[in-house]
């Protein structure tokens, strides 16, 4: 055996073909799970006993065990995948959250509650098969060449299909020959449960407009002023002097708006908020904090940062429309992101945790109405979260109305299994033409298989990763900034 063959054999022995999916699941359990709990960390019931002024329920640390089974007599023991398959049960681990009740700012009770069971991906860090050698895998009833990367729900092997989507938090400027604006800049701002589309356009009056959620076609410069960047000189500084003619027209149009309150009131009237001025301004502040570029922050102190970023986005839009930089191609794979199992499960868990919190509040308030003050231990239904997650995994019906995300794994032969674990679907409708989205793009080379796609309506929408594709995981901004700073770069805000 020559050196090349030894290297190739070593690579396949040590690297799983579904490594990216396993890493995505691990990062979800180790980090994202806690972030989702922190988002919904404090629960405030509206109906509380008359004898107290304030009551809070707080969720703390979330932990997950190793896969186990609870027998009919109540005893618990570890379970391996082969037993889950044969006994038609789920391969899942218990999920625990630290819960505390606070009465008038004083902690009344604190305990760790099991809030459900969570499916575990085979060969992930939380699976019993992790780091077992070939002989040990055979003893446990497993095929040593099985790659893992799937789940067992009610005895059925389920694989989560990777979903292809446009990259969030990036402005893509496109030519729009049929619309009222010749060019449109689109950005999807993603933060937690929010995914909010933003559109920048320049109409025939040469004014730049921004659209997001309830705010439809409001002058962009008024929004910049509403965020606290009021001085024309400062706005000009952040946009730059390259496109001063376009900018001057907009600045001159809204020169009468001198402070952020006037700008907020202008937007509020424009979108149809009809209350008194103080209430209008407050409601508008809330909308800007919550729904305008939420990925940059949702606090009051983030407003100026959002204003600076809007200036930067406008500069990018003008550069593209004036031919200084190329227009964006949304079929370019650099403008796409793949949602792997970790991201999909985070979406599912986030929605179902909110359902669990709603149920907990309902049970608490119902008992309070009867004149009793319940213990939190009594009102947490651990089966609710489990059943809802199992239901989505079993049927493939996901949050956001998506279907076919979880599929029964194909086991006709080994190659078909690997192919199914590497599947990528586009969220576009199969009934529409979308010729460009279905076409093979030069950036697919080495990333997606150019041949394997079905005939018929799904052609080009259902694809497969090239077998040796590795998908890089999302990195936290703080880590990237730390590396950049250590390289000698300075922050400019």
Secondary structure, DSSP 8 states (H G I E B T S, - for coil): --HHHHHHHHHHHH--TTHHHHHHHHHIIIIIHHHHHHHT-EE--SS--TT-S-EEEEEEEEEEEEEEEE-TTS-EEE--HHHHHHTT---EEEEEEEEEEEETTEEEEEEEEEEEEEE--TTSTTSTTTT--HHHHHHTT--TT-----EEETTEEEEE-EEEEE-TT--EEEE-TTSSSSEEEEEEEEETTEEEEEEEEE-TTS-EEEEETTEEEEEHHHHHHHTT---HHHHHHHH-STTHHHHHHHHHHTTT--SHHHHHHHHHHHTT--S-HHHHHHHHHHHHHHHSSGGG-SSGGGHHHHHHHHHHHHHHHHHHHTTSS----TTSGGGEEEE-HHHHHHHHHHHHHHHHHHHHHHHHHHHHHTT----HHHH--HHHHHHHHHHHHHH---GGG--SSEEE---SSHHHHHHHHTEEEESS-TTS--HHHHS--GGGTTTB-SS---SGGGTTTEEEB-TT--------HHHHHHHHHHTT-----
